[in-house]
Amino acid sequence: MKLKVVLELAEEGGYVVSIPALPGCWSQGETRDEAIANIREAAIGWLEAQQDKIERTHPPTDVDLINL
């Protein structure tokens, strides 16, 4: 899965990073690489939380996991 990531310089230093396609999915890091690693982890958590939410309201008939 490819998602657009927005990196911004933070006022206090480092970077703030978000994924517009995943509302509320934000992270930060001291370096660009750290910020990207952190947003990747945040995106995985965001997607897992959404999957759990969907499964509670609509039990799945079949589930498969994919690597990001």
Summary of the structure (lengths in Angstrom):
residues: 68
radius of gyration: 14.2
end to end distance: 5.7
largest distance: 47.5
contacts: 156
relative contact order: 0.17
helix: 38%
strand: 18%
